[in-house]
Amino acid sequence: MEIVSLRSGSRGNAALVFTERTKILVDCGVSGKTIENSLKSIDISPDELDGIVITHEHNDHIMGVGVMMRRYNLPVWANAETWQAMSEQIGAYSNELQRVFDTDKDFEIGDIGVNPFSIPHDAADPVGYSFVNGSEKVSVATDIGELKKDLFEAVKKSNTVLLEANHDVNMLEIGRYPMQLKRRIRGKYGHLSNDDAGKAAEFLVKLGTENILLGHLSEENNYPKLALKTVELALDQADIKVGRDLTLCVAERNTIGRCR
């Protein structure tokens, strides 16, 4: 099982979790055409998709959902509150394609077990996901306002984690965003900073994670080399070495991102 970031950042997010038998899109916050081209670049046809799972209803996570549903007859999984919040945004869809899950209950798509878990973010009922196939586990943990014990419990022993490193604290503070938006981003229901990602990475490695793919980088308040270096320095302080103890990569905004 592998996880590949198709697009990642404040302007749009989508990832693919897949085995030989099952292919799941995690969010679809870019155009259908972008998704199609991204999949084709890794030799996967959109017709091979088994469905889409949604983390929350913000536009950078659902912009292309309606198009992909209609074009490929794809079922979409989201919890009830997220469905209610996003229904009008994604346009007309067949009720037969709507799948509703309870946030605290696992379910299966093909040969992949899907384990949703609550995350602190300013949306209706936002979730992250862990995906399990045999002894393999990968997780998506982005759009998180603060680090909590429950988060680490949900993603522990993941081989690979797509982890948020949204912003550099100093860039955000001196940047041009209005103060209200800055407060939102750094608040309990906002986004993780590079420093937060460094703390999270330390715990994840200690809990068994071998690969960390930093994602959801802000175009305005971060850049890949800074995110990588900040997290690497935090790991160094905990005597965890990139290359020896884990592989650390960045999911860039407009290209395929993978860590293996």
C-alpha positions in Angstrom: 0.0 0.0 0.0 1.2 3.5 -0.8 0.1 7.1 -0.4 0.9 9.7 -3.0 0.1 13.4 -2.8 -1.4 14.6 -6.0 -1.7 18.2 -4.9 -1.0 19.8 -1.5 -1.3 23.3 -0.2 -3.6 26.1 0.7 -4.9 26.3 -2.9 -5.9 22.6 -3.2 -5.4 19.2 -1.7 -5.8 15.6 -3.0 -4.0 12.4 -2.2 -4.2 8.8 -3.5 -4.0 5.7 -1.2 -3.8 2.5 -3.2 -3.0 -1.2 -3.4 -3.0 -3.4 -6.4 -6.8 -3.9 -5.9 -8.1 -0.6 -4.4 -7.5 3.0 -5.2 -9.0 5.7 -2.9 -8.8 9.5 -3.5 -8.5 11.4 -0.2 -10.1 14.8 -0.8 -10.4 16.4 -4.2 -9.7 20.1 -3.8 -8.5 20.8 -7.3 -10.2 20.5 -10.7 -11.2 17.2 -12.2 -8.7 17.8 -15.1 -5.9 18.3 -12.6 -6.8 15.0 -10.9 -6.9 13.2 -14.2 -3.5 14.5 -15.3 -2.0 13.7 -11.9 -3.2 10.1 -11.9 -2.1 9.6 -15.4 1.4 10.8 -14.5 1.7 7.8 -12.1 0.1 5.4 -14.7 -3.3 5.2 -13.0 -6.5 5.8 -14.9 -9.3 7.7 -13.2 -11.6 4.8 -14.1 -9.6 2.7 -11.6 -10.7 4.8 -8.6 -13.0 3.0 -6.1 -14.1 6.2 -4.4 -13.3 9.4 -2.6 -13.1 10.0 1.2 -13.5 13.6 2.5 -11.8 15.1 5.5 -13.9 18.3 5.6 -15.9 20.7 3.5 -13.4 23.6 2.9 -13.1 24.4 -0.8 -9.4 23.4 -1.0 -10.5 19.9 -0.2 -13.7 19.5 -2.2 -13.6 21.7 -5.3 -13.5 18.9 -7.8 -15.6 16.3 -5.9 -18.8 16.9 -7.8 -17.1 16.7 -11.2 -15.3 13.4 -10.3 -18.5 11.9 -8.9 -20.5 12.7 -12.0 -17.8 12.0 -14.5 -16.7 8.6 -13.1 -19.8 7.5 -11.1 -17.6 7.6 -7.9 -19.0 7.0 -4.5 -18.0 9.6 -1.9 -17.6 8.9 1.8 -18.0 11.7 4.5 -19.7 11.9 7.9 -23.2 13.4 8.2 -22.1 16.9 9.3 -19.6 17.2 6.4 -22.2 16.0 3.9 -24.6 18.7 5.2 -22.0 21.4 4.9 -20.7 20.5 1.5 -23.8 19.3 -0.4 -24.6 22.6 -2.0 -21.0 23.3 -3.0 -20.5 20.1 -5.1 -23.6 20.4 -7.3 -26.0 17.7 -8.3 -25.2 14.1 -7.5 -26.9 10.8 -7.3 -28.0 9.8 -3.8 -26.7 6.3 -4.7 -23.2 7.6 -4.6 -23.5 9.1 -1.1 -21.8 7.2 1.6 -22.2 8.4 5.2 -20.0 7.1 8.0 -19.8 7.7 11.8 -16.5 9.4 12.7 -15.8 6.8 15.5 -16.5 3.8 13.3 -14.1 2.1 10.8 -15.2 0.9 7.4 -13.7 -0.8 4.4 -13.3 0.1 0.7 -12.1 -2.9 -1.2 -9.1 -4.4 0.6 -8.3 -1.2 2.5 -9.6 -0.6 6.0 -10.5 3.1 6.6 -10.2 4.5 10.1 -11.5 8.1 10.4 -10.5 10.1 13.5 -11.6 13.6 14.7 -9.2 16.5 14.2 -9.3 20.1 15.7 -10.1 22.3 12.7 -12.7 25.0 12.0 -15.1 22.9 10.0 -18.4 21.0 10.6 -16.9 17.7 11.7 -13.4 17.4 10.3 -11.5 14.1 10.3 -8.1 12.6 9.4 -7.7 9.1 8.2 -5.6 6.0 8.7 -5.7 3.3 6.0 -4.8 -0.3 6.8 -4.0 -3.2 4.5 -2.6 -6.3 6.3 0.5 -5.1 8.2 0.7 -1.8 6.3 -0.7 1.5 7.6 -0.6 5.0 6.1 -2.3 8.1 7.5 -3.4 11.6 6.5 -3.1 14.2 9.3 -3.5 17.7 8.0 -5.6 20.8 8.8 -5.0 20.4 12.5 -5.1 23.3 14.9 -3.2 21.6 17.8 -1.5 18.4 18.6 -3.5 16.1 20.8 -2.9 12.6 22.3 -5.9 11.2 20.4 -4.2 12.1 17.1 -1.0 10.1 17.9 -3.1 7.2 19.1 -5.0 7.1 15.8 -1.9 7.3 13.6 0.6 5.3 15.6 2.5 2.5 13.8 1.8 4.1 10.5 4.5 3.3 7.9 3.9 6.7 6.2 2.1 9.8 7.4 1.1 12.8 5.3 1.7 15.4 8.0 0.8 19.1 8.0 3.5 21.7 8.0 1.4 24.7 7.0 3.4 27.8 8.0 6.6 29.2 9.4 5.6 31.2 12.5 7.8 34.2 11.7 6.7 34.4 8.1 3.1 34.4 9.3 3.6 37.0 11.9 5.4 39.5 9.6 3.3 38.6 6.5 0.5 40.6 4.8 -2.4 38.5 6.1 -5.0 40.4 8.1 -4.7 39.9 11.9 -8.0 37.9 12.0 -6.7 35.4 9.5 -3.4 35.1 11.4 -5.3 34.3 14.6 -7.3 31.7 12.8 -4.3 29.9 11.3 -2.3 29.8 14.6 -5.4 29.0 16.7 -6.6 25.7 18.2 -8.7 25.1 15.1 -6.3 26.3 12.5 -3.1 24.8 11.1 0.1 23.2 12.3 3.3 25.3 12.0 6.7 23.8 10.9 7.7 23.8 14.6 4.5 21.8 15.5 5.3 19.4 12.6 8.8 18.9 14.1 7.3 18.0 17.5 4.7 15.7 15.8 7.4 14.0 13.7 9.5 13.2 16.8 6.5 11.4 18.4 5.5 9.7 15.1 9.0 8.2 14.7 9.0 7.0 18.3 5.6 5.4 17.5 6.9 3.5 14.5 6.6 5.8 11.5 9.3 5.3 8.9 8.3 7.9 6.3 6.9 11.5 6.8 5.6 13.5 3.9 5.2 17.1 4.9 2.1 18.7 3.3 -0.4 21.5 3.1 2.3 24.1 3.0 1.1 27.7 2.7 2.1 29.5 -0.5 2.3 32.7 1.4 3.9 31.7 4.7 6.2 28.8 4.0 8.4 27.1 1.5 9.6 23.5 1.1 13.3 23.9 2.1 12.3 25.8 5.3 9.7 23.2 6.3 12.2 20.4 5.8 15.0 22.1 7.6 12.8 23.1 10.6 11.5 19.5 11.1 14.9 18.0 10.5 16.5 20.3 13.2 13.7 19.3 15.7 14.4 15.7 15.0 18.1 16.2 15.4 17.5 17.6 18.9 15.8 14.3 19.8 18.7 12.3 18.3 16.5 11.2 15.4 18.3 11.3 12.1 16.8 11.8 8.7 18.1 9.0 6.4 19.0 6.8 9.4 15.7 6.7 11.3 13.2 7.9 8.8 12.7 9.3 5.3 11.5 12.9 5.3 10.0 14.5 2.2 7.8 17.4 1.1 4.5 17.2 -0.8 4.9 20.3 -3.1 2.0 22.3 -4.2 1.8 21.6 -7.9 3.5 18.2 -8.4 3.3 14.6 -7.3 4.7 14.0 -3.9 5.7 10.6 -2.5 8.0 9.3 0.2 9.5 5.8 0.0 
